Amino acid sequence: MTSSRVANTGGLSEGSLITLDGVPDGGSQAPLIEADWELDYYSRPVLEADGRKRWELLICSTPAARGSTAAPFRWVRSCPATSVNSIWLREALEEALAEAAQQGFGRPRRLRCWRGSMRTMVQRAAEALQLDLVPSRRCYALVEWLQQRQAEVYPAEEGFMVGPLAPAAAPIRGVPVPLPEEARGDRWAWATLPAAALAEATEWGASFTGMVRQPAGLDPEAPVPGIRLFSRQRALAIAGRLAGLEPVRLELDGNQLVLEAGLEDRWLVTSLPDEEAKVAAAAFAQARERSGGLQFLAVQGAERDERLEGFWMLRDLPDA
């Protein structure tokens, strides 16, 4: 895949990056009640009266395809350590579905679970309720909520386990493999957008999308890095294939530009010259500092096309 770059850029500073413009307003309605769900069923750093660690089910809705000021659906249930199984989880999911209905939410279109160790158990419970499970780390709302609970909720609980805990086993990061042929564009380009422009992305009407609520207090002028993939003949098909990959974040692994996706997939976008890789890594680090790790991935037929076939907001967040 060849890179389409601005001539004489010398790097990836905001002034030298290709920017997206002329994106149309409008788009189809996507009611909030059709939001996906994100789920975490796991132990917490709290000891119950019986000396066992607390297990807890957290469920939250994913921000809808169009912007909304409505409060997200959130649901919490503690699970006795002796009842950690797919039967308890199925019954808890039934309760969550009933509560969501009372709050104006429909059944989730997809249920995302990002812990590989819990995949089989969650799969069994989801199948019993005819819910579509998607193993994916694209659970940004859930991860933020869990971070907030770890900082503010659990420390206030009786039985909170003070002090350092045994670290979880570090995941084995696979070697990046080339993007599937059907997900590759003919060309690609670096891009940047101010955070304020991304706030309007829900109105752009792309065929395939994945949106993220921006962090509170974000500077509207903060530059958000991303890439654009171009294909005159296959843009729509490429966008559809990428949607199935569940894109999570972009990263630099040495000189390789990698798209992380799904639970543990790592897709090689391209290899970069040394200097370009250094500048790109700095741009991603700046995004983590100034814009909460926001990134984006866009698919278009050509650089001057107003139509977007695919647009995903990504976030470089820790997985736990």
PyMOL commands that set and color helices and strands:
alter all, ss='L'
color gray80, all
select helices_A, chain A and resi 14-16+32-34+81-83+86-102+116-128+140-156+181-183+195-198+201-203+235-245+274-290
alter helices_A, ss='H'
color red, helices_A
select strands_A, chain A and resi 2-3+37-47+53-61+74-79+111-113+133-135+177-178+187-194+208-210+223-230+247-253+256-261+265-271+294-300+308-315
alter strands_A, ss='S'
color yellow, strands_A
deselect
rebuild
show_as cartoon
